[in-house]
């Protein structure tokens, strides 16, 4: 019997189906060895060499593993195909006394028959360069966590944590909030002429003055233009007809999958990650047993295997017709800083459509599988083609534009449409499918009306989980396996909170960032963090040693720690005296700040250690849809917010989504706000 060691128990049944009876599969349930939980665990006098120890909850499991390994004719390690998986494989080899340079490692990008058979044929040694890259990341994160967190706790508030990547992600959120706060709106005006021809109404928009871009900034300028327009004809100057095309987006990476799942499906990073993991490891499908549906989910690559590409093209030709298959396969270039270690996220088998497995999947799993399936399908389809019309109109010295386009060939849009951000200002005026009458050069247009609209420039939008992940990816901060954990920890630790889908830094989060900017700006910044990611890549590619990378980081970081610790600068809030009397000793209570925000502490501390909750005044969110009283936000200890009726005894209404105060016209359940839409909390009703 041969023994195959994996990480996740959920994969076991799926994998055994393809390995056959000659193999036993054993799951370690993640890491078996790691740095100590309660101590630094690094030898500062020896290049920060780590002291690894068996995890307390894995001791019995390891005994069982050793027993099975000793009886097996061969031991193969099939942990995840990334740096962390490689490190886990190395730890397993160490614990079992296996030679890491022997061909004990197998790797697959998908849990399918072909991939597993191929992996068995292509056994290899453990890649020590990947192991060292992961070791370096773990050591760097431990250094920052253990050395920086105590300083921040001492200087800002007790029991805080700081992280090498986490603190930079927080800085992005805080810096964006400052941009919004400092933003000064600028007034501008749009002028639109409404025309009519052949009983069809259409519009032209003011663009230029004397062939130069025009931006009207006040009412006086608008009135001046209107005086001219009312006394002159609108004459068509040029009519340009063209064929335009749009190309499909590439198949999903971890980041783009997380973004689309939030934007299109309203799924948080946590839900998306959990659902994707299940789809990768295998789900119970009626008539099939345990079946893996998608490829590995932690990737920054848009690359697709030739076999998968050919299978997809054949499926497109059969279902949609040959005209939907491009003459040459669509190939997408990898981003500059991509590791490109694995394929893009795609379905394993195109013949297993979302509809076929819908009854076997949870709601989240079905919707995410459908999104992944359709994105991959579209990525291999022909371009969409449009008939576009661009008309330049002159009225005296002012230039107007009429534009429109109609879809001629759907191409990839027959399957998948990209998300359009509602927050984007001045979106393209023309609407796909908008009809225009026949227009000719020199023609004088009839003007039915001229409308002016006052507008103001908007500040940049706050980050949502999705746009923060996008920013992290674009700036080279973190890697696919770390995005979700890094972003969700901000709200879990009360450094940021959600308002709708947006992340808003808390007072505590702002203070931490301001302190780090003051003393650690050389390390906690986007540029340096991206630079460190590149150095980790160098280790993985055998261009640098992990000891040198860690030593060079420490040389600079230790100086910053010394200066910060010696400084008298502190951002701790001074306690505020209240008129509330301590019910234990009779002294006045003080408003203090702690890890979870403000609380009341006795002024007679440390003799009296009495504390009480501090309820800050809150504004009602809406009226209760059940009893009509006020609904207020309520924050939990984990940092999450729910919404509850103020009458906690007489009315038990609560919701994790913001209630509107109204009820659904279809089923009479409360209406809630989801993103920018008002939906029913129970049925499929969406307000128009």
Order of alpha helices (4+ residues) and beta strands (2+ residues): beta-alpha-beta-beta-beta-beta-beta-alpha-beta-alpha-alpha-alpha-alpha-beta-beta-beta-alpha-beta-alpha-alpha-beta-beta-alpha-alpha-alpha-beta-beta-beta-beta-alpha-alpha-beta-beta-alpha-alpha-alpha-beta-beta-beta-beta-beta-beta-beta-beta-beta-beta-beta
